[in-house]
Amino acid sequence: MNAPEKVTQIKAALALITTAVTSLLGWTGVAVLILVVCMALDYITGTLAAKAHGEWTSAIARGGLWHKA
């Protein structure tokens, strides 16, 4: 399987998940998906920044996740 086919499959899976959640929850589902994506991006960028500065620890990461939840 080459890279463009894999990207197409990932896009199709994301579209399927988005459609399923939206059809079940309506506009609330869209808001929940946006919230989840924003939280994931925040976690990823925070983790990368902490690792770049050599300050990443699992205890701090857990605390940040609890704070977000």
C-alpha positions in Angstrom: 0.0 0.0 0.0 1.5 3.4 -1.0 1.2 6.6 1.0 -1.6 8.3 -1.0 -3.8 5.3 -0.5 -3.1 5.3 3.2 -3.9 9.0 3.5 -7.2 8.4 1.6 -8.1 5.6 4.0 -7.4 7.8 7.0 -9.5 10.6 5.5 -12.3 8.2 4.9 -12.2 6.9 8.5 -12.2 10.4 9.9 -15.2 11.3 7.6 -17.0 8.2 8.8 -16.4 8.9 12.5 -17.4 12.6 12.0 -20.6 11.6 10.1 -21.6 9.0 12.7 -21.1 11.3 15.7 -22.9 14.2 14.0 -25.8 12.1 12.9 -26.2 10.7 16.4 -25.8 14.0 18.3 -26.5 16.7 15.8 -24.8 20.1 16.4 -23.8 19.0 19.8 -21.7 16.2 18.1 -19.9 18.8 16.0 -19.1 20.8 19.1 -17.8 17.7 20.9 -15.6 16.8 17.9 -14.2 20.3 17.8 -13.5 20.2 21.5 -11.8 16.8 21.3 -9.6 17.9 18.4 -8.6 21.1 20.2 -7.7 19.2 23.3 -5.7 16.7 21.4 -3.8 19.5 19.6 -3.1 21.2 22.9 -1.8 18.0 24.5 0.4 17.2 21.5 1.9 20.7 21.3 2.4 20.9 25.0 4.2 17.5 25.0 6.4 18.5 22.2 7.3 21.8 23.9 8.1 20.1 27.2 10.2 17.5 25.5 12.1 20.2 23.6 13.0 21.9 26.8 13.8 18.6 28.6 11.0 19.2 31.2 8.5 16.4 30.3 7.5 14.2 33.2 4.5 11.8 33.4 3.3 13.4 36.7 3.1 16.8 35.1 1.4 15.3 32.0 -1.2 13.5 34.1 -1.9 16.8 36.0 -2.4 18.6 32.8 -4.8 16.0 31.5 -6.8 16.1 34.8 -6.9 19.9 34.5 -8.3 19.7 31.0 -10.9 17.1 31.9 
